[in-house]
Each structure stands twice: as C-alpha cells, then as structure tokens.
C-alpha cells in the first residue's frame, strides 16, 4: 500500500512539474476553408506543438470583424487584409502587421463577356459593378479613383452594387461584373454553369492596384512584452512551415481543412481547387513583410481622391520584430 501511495504521489509531482504549452488564439478573416490552410496544417501536423504552442483557431464569418475581435481581446493575433487594418489604425486601434504569408493578391473583378467589357479604362463607365463591403471595398474604391470614375453612377461613373458573399448578381445579370477571389468565387461562377469563355477577368494585381491580403496582425502593446514576441515568433515559424507543407501537398491540406470544417458546407473538390490557387498567392513568402509591397498598398489606399481609405501615411503600422525572431 505504501509503495502504491508513493507511486501516486510521484506521478502527481511529475504532472505538476510538466509545463503546459503556451496558449495562443488566432482569429481568421473568414470561414474554415483552404484560404487558411497553413494554420490548420500546422495544427494538424504538430508544428505548433513542436514550438510548445497550444493554438486555438477561431473561424470568421460575415458578422465577424477581425479588428473588432482583436480590440475586444478575443484573440492574440488575427488574419486581416491590410486596407481594413490601416483604416482601423487611423481610427485609433493600435493594430500592427507582424507577418505576411500572402505575397500576392487574389482579388479580381469577373465580368460577363456579353457586356462588351474588354478594358477597365474605357468600358467600366455606365456599368453596374458588384463590390464587397465591410472593409473589402477599399481597394475597389482606390482603383476607380485611379481610373477617374465616380462611384455615384451616371454615364461617367459606375453604379456600385453592394454585393453579398455570393455570385448571384452576375448569374442573374444584375451586374456586369462582380468581386471574386481567384481561389473561391471565380470557381463558384464556373460551377454555376458559365465557362471561362463566357467571362472576362481583371486581377487587381495586374491593374497595379493590388493591396496586401491575409496578413497577421496584433496590437502594439502585445509587442512590448518579450514573452509575447517570443510566442508570436514561434507561431509564425510554425505557421509558415504549415503553409509550405500545404503548398507542396495541396490535396492533403484540403482534406485537413475539410476535417476542421464543423459546418459540413465544404467539399473536397472545392477545397482542393482553392488550395491550388491559394498556393500561388503564398508562394515566395517566408512570412516577412516586404516593404515595397507595404508601400504599394499605402500608395494605393492614399489615392482615393476626395474619399481616401487613409488620409495620411501611417506610422508604426508594421513591425519586423516577430519575423526577425522567427526567421533568424
């Protein structure tokens, strides 16, 4: 009996002495899908565990604004597009970009060829264009300004249709063009029965007005804590390992995403196609933000004419401290 009691005491001591992994909460910009495959892969393959991290991944949705979640203390780090982050920063939220897994933009306008649109400079005027809001409209508004097109309608401008997160306005011909992502809604248009020959696409990247998407953000005060910087560096390092694994193993990554989708709304076919397109956007990134890409985003956002997304060049909106620690 004494031996058993001693063994139990020893086990309790060992359990108490074992350090729990550091907890970290990530808020995604949208629902569980291959757009965020790198994080799900990092969790599934044990990359976070290898960095002594216990990461909780919170899906987003149409009613969830990552900047608000961050401001309210609901997450340590969020995935957000830079236009929305910089707009929030100018309004007083001390949000900072700490890493940039997405190197390229997947945003584009997809138009019906039958509308006769072949060139944005000459053919958008007088047309109705579907645009996402909730922060996603900022690159579009900047683009229209560079084209000299009013967004108030009329012959010399465009009529903006506030688009839901679907492709119905194009299918129902309520708009000549709609907002799509290369990895998601464009595929939905094809799934609905239209072919690539029925469509004309204009990628923001090709038009010179692309802004950075799906960066990782935290609050300034978080970076004042060396322990948090260390935790975030381990998180970024493991996440980028997840992204590179996903790029090289798209079918497996798609299945991991599907396994984490609690809604049952996703399909393996759609997620595999999405992962193939997302891999083109994360390719070439080691997680560190390239200053030239940041500057291009700022310049685009400042070119909003009388209604710019931001009114002045931001200061302190990004920091290399986390990626420096993660990569070196």
SVG drawing of the C-alpha trace seen along z (x, -y; Angstrom):
<svg xmlns="http://www.w3.org/2000/svg" viewBox="-31 -66 50 68">
<polyline fill="none" stroke="black" stroke-width="0.4" points="0.0,0.0 2.9,-2.4 4.5,-1.7 1.3,-2.4 0.8,-5.7 4.4,-6.7 3.9,-6.0 0.8,-8.0 2.5,-10.9 5.4,-10.7 3.1,-10.8 1.2,-13.8 4.5,-15.6 5.6,-14.8 2.3,-16.0 2.5,-19.2 6.1,-19.8 5.3,-19.4 4.9,-22.8 1.7,-23.4 2.2,-24.6 1.7,-28.3 -1.8,-29.1 -2.5,-31.4 -5.7,-32.3 -5.9,-33.1 -9.0,-34.8 -9.5,-34.1 -11.0,-36.6 -13.5,-34.2 -15.0,-30.7 -12.9,-27.5 -11.5,-27.0 -8.3,-26.5 -7.7,-30.2 -6.3,-29.5 -4.9,-26.0 -1.4,-26.8 -2.8,-27.3 -4.9,-24.1 -2.0,-22.1 0.4,-23.5 -2.0,-22.4 -2.8,-19.0 0.8,-18.1 2.0,-19.0 4.1,-22.0 2.6,-24.2 3.1,-21.5 6.8,-21.3 7.0,-25.0 5.4,-24.4 2.2,-26.1 -1.5,-25.3 -3.2,-27.2 -6.9,-27.8 -8.2,-28.7 -11.4,-30.7 -13.3,-30.7 -14.6,-34.0 -17.8,-34.9 -19.9,-37.7 -20.7,-39.1 -17.2,-38.8 -14.7,-41.7 -11.1,-40.6 -10.1,-44.1 -13.0,-44.2 -12.2,-40.8 -8.6,-42.0 -9.7,-45.2 -12.0,-43.3 -9.3,-40.9 -10.9,-37.9 -7.7,-36.9 -4.0,-37.3 -3.5,-37.6 -5.8,-37.9 -5.8,-37.4 -6.9,-40.6 -6.4,-42.5 -4.1,-45.5 -6.7,-48.1 -9.1,-47.2 -6.2,-47.1 -4.8,-50.5 -8.3,-52.1 -8.8,-50.7 -5.4,-52.0 -6.2,-55.5 -9.4,-55.4 -7.4,-54.7 -6.9,-50.9 -3.1,-50.3 -3.0,-47.3 0.3,-46.2 1.2,-43.8 3.7,-41.2 3.9,-38.8 2.7,-38.5 2.2,-34.9 0.3,-36.1 2.7,-37.5 0.1,-38.3 -3.5,-39.4 -6.3,-37.0 -8.9,-39.7 -10.4,-40.4 -13.5,-41.6 -15.2,-38.9 -17.3,-40.3 -19.7,-38.8 -18.1,-38.9 -21.5,-39.7 -21.4,-43.1 -18.6,-44.1 -16.2,-45.0 -12.6,-44.5 -10.7,-47.4 -11.4,-48.9 -10.2,-52.3 -12.8,-52.6 -15.6,-50.1 -16.5,-50.3 -18.2,-53.7 -22.0,-53.4 -21.8,-49.8 -23.0,-48.2 -20.2,-46.6 -20.7,-44.3 -18.5,-45.2 -18.0,-43.6 -18.1,-45.9 -17.1,-45.5 -13.6,-46.7 -13.2,-44.8 -14.4,-47.8 -11.3,-49.9 -9.1,-48.5 -12.0,-48.9 -12.7,-52.5 -9.0,-53.3 -9.0,-51.6 -12.0,-53.5 -10.3,-56.8 -7.2,-55.9 -9.5,-55.4 -11.1,-58.7 -14.5,-57.0 -17.1,-58.3 -18.8,-55.6 -22.1,-57.6 -23.4,-56.2 -24.2,-58.1 -22.6,-57.8 -19.2,-59.0 -19.1,-56.7 -20.0,-53.3 -23.0,-52.1 -21.9,-50.2 -24.0,-47.2 -23.3,-46.2 -22.6,-42.5 -23.3,-39.7 -20.7,-37.0 -22.1,-35.1 -22.0,-35.3 -25.8,-35.7 -25.6,-39.3 -23.5,-38.0 -25.6,-34.9 -28.8,-36.9 -27.3,-39.7 -27.9,-42.3 -24.3,-43.5 -21.8,-43.5 -19.0,-42.5 -18.7,-41.2 -16.0,-40.9 -14.4,-37.4 -11.3,-35.8 -9.2,-33.7 -9.4,-30.8 -13.1,-30.9 -15.9,-32.8 -14.5,-32.5 -14.8,-28.8 -18.4,-29.2 -19.2,-31.1 -17.8,-28.1 -19.6,-25.6 -22.9,-27.5 -22.5,-26.6 -20.6,-29.5 -17.3,-28.8 -14.1,-30.8 -15.0,-31.8 -18.2,-33.5 -16.1,-35.7 -13.5,-38.4 -11.4,-38.9 -9.4,-41.8 -7.0,-40.9 -6.1,-43.8 -2.5,-42.6 -2.4,-43.1 -4.0,-46.5 -1.4,-47.8 -3.8,-48.4 -3.4,-45.2 -3.2,-45.6 -1.9,-43.1 -4.3,-40.4 -4.3,-37.9 -1.6,-39.3 -1.1,-38.5 -1.8,-41.4 -1.6,-42.0 -1.8,-45.1 1.2,-47.4 1.1,-46.6 1.5,-42.9 4.9,-43.6 6.0,-45.4 6.1,-42.0 9.2,-40.0 7.4,-36.8 4.6,-37.5 7.1,-38.4 8.8,-35.0 5.4,-33.2 4.4,-35.0 7.7,-34.2 7.2,-30.5 3.6,-30.8 4.8,-32.5 7.6,-30.0 5.2,-27.0 2.5,-28.7 4.9,-29.2 6.0,-25.6 2.3,-24.7 2.0,-27.0 4.9,-25.4 3.6,-21.9 0.2,-22.9 1.8,-24.3 3.6,-21.1 0.7,-18.8 -2.5,-20.6 -4.8,-17.5 -3.7,-16.6 -4.0,-20.2 -7.5,-20.4 -8.6,-17.3 -7.2,-18.7 -9.2,-21.8 -12.3,-19.7 -11.7,-17.7 -11.8,-21.0 -15.0,-22.4 -17.7,-21.9 -20.4,-23.3 -20.3,-20.5 -20.7,-23.1 -17.4,-22.5 -16.5,-19.8 -13.1,-18.2 -13.3,-19.2 -13.8,-22.9 -11.2,-22.9 -8.6,-21.2 -9.2,-23.7 -9.0,-26.5 -5.7,-25.2 -4.2,-25.1 -5.0,-28.8 -4.0,-29.9 -0.6,-28.2 0.1,-30.7 -0.5,-33.6 1.6,-32.3 4.4,-31.2 7.6,-33.1 6.7,-34.3 8.8,-33.4 6.4,-35.3 8.3,-38.5 6.6,-41.6 8.4,-43.2 8.5,-46.9 7.9,-47.6 4.7,-45.6 3.6,-47.6 4.4,-50.9 2.4,-49.9 -0.6,-49.2 -0.3,-52.5 0.1,-54.4 -3.0,-52.7 -5.1,-53.5 -4.0,-57.1 -5.1,-57.6 -8.8,-57.6 -9.4,-61.1 -11.8,-63.1 -12.6,-59.9 -9.3,-58.1 -9.2,-55.0 -6.5,-56.6 -5.8,-60.3 -2.0,-60.1 0.8,-57.7 0.6,-55.5 3.5,-55.3 4.3,-52.1 1.7,-50.1 4.1,-47.1 7.0,-45.6 9.7,-43.1 10.4,-42.2 8.4,-38.9 9.6,-37.7 13.2,-38.7 12.9,-36.4 11.1,-33.7 13.5,-33.5 16.9,-34.1"/>
</svg>
